[in-house]
Amino acid sequence: QVQLMESGGGLVQPGGSLGLSCAASGNIFRINVMGWFRQAPGKQRELVAQIGSRGNTNYVASVKDRFTISRDNAKNTVYLQMNSLKPEDTAVYYCNAELRTSWSQIVDQPYWGQGTQVTVSS
C-alpha cells in the first residue's frame, strides 16, 4: 500500500510565494519520477513540473523561472517552490509518483495524492 501526502496549499496574494511538499510512504521499492500536476475548474489536468531520480527536471512553459521542483530521495519527498504567483496559477495541485513496489516489477505504476488547493487572489 502506497500513500502520497500533500501539504502546503493555501491562499496567497499575486506576486507571493508558496511551497508545496509531498511525502510518499508505504510499500515502496524505488521511485522513478515525481511531479506535480494541477487542474483548474473547467480545465484539463496539466503537468506543472517533474523531477527524475537523478534530479533532472522539466517544467511547463508557463511556470518556468518561477517554480522550482526538488526532491529528497531519502525521505521519498518532492517539493514545489512557487514564486511570483499569478491568479492563473489557481488550481488544485496533485502530487504524482511513478514507482515500483518490489524489485520484480518491470513497469512503474502511477500514484496520486488527493490534491491541495492553491488560490492566488487579492
C-alpha positions as CSV (number, residue, x, y, z in Angstrom):
1,Q,0.0,0.0,0.0
2,V,1.3,3.4,-1.0
3,Q,0.2,6.8,0.1
4,L,1.1,10.3,-1.1
5,M,0.6,13.0,1.5
6,E,0.5,16.6,0.2
7,S,0.8,19.8,2.2
8,G,1.4,23.5,1.8
9,G,-1.6,24.7,-0.2
10,G,-3.5,27.8,0.7
11,L,-4.4,31.4,-0.2
12,V,-1.7,33.8,-1.4
13,Q,-1.7,37.2,-3.0
14,P,-0.5,37.8,-6.5
15,G,3.3,38.0,-6.6
16,G,3.6,36.0,-3.4
17,S,5.2,32.6,-2.8
18,L,4.0,29.2,-1.6
19,G,5.8,25.9,-1.0
20,L,4.2,22.5,-1.5
21,S,5.5,19.2,-0.3
22,C,4.5,15.6,-0.9
23,A,5.8,12.6,1.0
24,A,5.3,9.1,-0.3
25,S,5.1,6.2,2.2
26,G,4.2,2.6,2.3
27,N,5.4,-0.4,0.3
28,I,7.9,1.4,-1.9
29,F,10.9,-0.3,-3.6
30,R,12.0,2.6,-5.9
31,I,10.6,5.9,-7.0
32,N,11.4,6.9,-10.6
33,V,9.7,10.2,-11.4
34,M,7.9,12.5,-9.1
35,G,5.9,15.5,-10.1
36,W,3.2,18.0,-9.7
37,F,0.0,18.4,-11.8
38,R,-2.7,20.9,-11.4
39,Q,-6.3,21.3,-12.5
40,A,-8.3,24.5,-12.6
41,P,-12.1,24.5,-12.8
42,G,-13.3,23.6,-16.2
43,K,-9.8,22.8,-17.5
44,Q,-7.8,19.6,-18.1
45,R,-5.2,18.5,-15.7
46,E,-1.8,19.6,-16.8
47,L,1.8,18.7,-15.8
48,V,3.4,21.6,-13.9
49,A,6.8,20.1,-13.1
50,Q,8.5,16.8,-12.8
51,I,11.8,15.5,-11.5
52,G,13.6,12.3,-12.1
53,S,15.5,10.1,-9.7
54,R,18.8,11.7,-10.7
55,G,17.5,15.3,-10.3
56,N,16.7,16.0,-13.9
57,T,13.7,18.4,-14.1
58,N,11.1,19.5,-16.6
59,Y,8.6,22.4,-16.3
60,V,5.6,23.6,-18.3
61,A,6.5,26.8,-20.0
62,S,4.1,29.0,-18.0
63,V,5.9,28.3,-14.7
64,K,9.5,28.1,-15.9
65,D,11.7,30.5,-14.0
66,R,9.0,31.0,-11.3
67,F,8.6,27.4,-9.9
68,T,11.3,25.1,-8.6
69,I,10.8,21.4,-8.1
70,S,13.2,19.4,-5.9
71,R,13.2,16.0,-4.1
72,D,14.8,14.3,-1.2
73,N,15.2,10.6,-2.1
74,A,16.0,9.5,1.4
75,K,12.6,10.9,2.5
76,N,10.7,10.0,-0.6
77,T,9.6,13.6,-0.7
78,V,9.1,16.0,-3.6
79,Y,8.8,19.8,-3.2
80,L,7.4,22.6,-5.3
81,Q,8.5,26.1,-4.5
82,M,6.2,28.6,-6.3
83,N,7.3,32.2,-6.6
84,S,5.8,35.2,-8.3
85,L,2.4,33.6,-8.2
86,K,-0.3,34.7,-10.6
87,P,-4.1,34.3,-10.5
88,E,-3.9,31.9,-13.3
89,D,-1.9,29.6,-11.1
90,T,-5.0,29.0,-9.1
91,A,-5.8,25.3,-9.2
92,V,-5.9,22.0,-7.2
93,Y,-2.3,20.7,-7.2
94,Y,-1.8,17.0,-7.3
95,C,1.4,15.1,-6.4
96,N,2.3,12.2,-8.6
97,A,4.9,9.5,-8.3
98,E,5.9,6.7,-10.7
99,L,7.2,3.9,-8.6
100,R,7.7,0.2,-8.1
101,T,6.7,-1.7,-5.0
102,S,9.0,-4.6,-5.5
103,W,12.3,-5.5,-7.3
104,S,10.5,-7.8,-9.7
105,Q,8.2,-5.2,-11.2
106,I,9.1,-4.3,-14.8
107,V,6.9,-1.2,-15.2
108,D,6.5,1.8,-12.9
109,Q,3.0,2.4,-11.6
110,P,1.5,5.8,-11.0
111,Y,0.3,7.0,-7.6
112,W,-1.5,10.2,-6.8
113,G,-2.1,12.5,-3.9
114,Q,-5.6,13.7,-3.1
115,G,-4.8,17.2,-4.1
116,T,-4.2,20.5,-2.3
117,Q,-5.9,23.8,-3.2
118,V,-3.8,26.8,-4.2
119,T,-5.6,30.1,-4.6
120,V,-3.9,33.2,-5.9
121,S,-6.1,36.2,-5.3
122,S,-6.0,39.7,-3.9
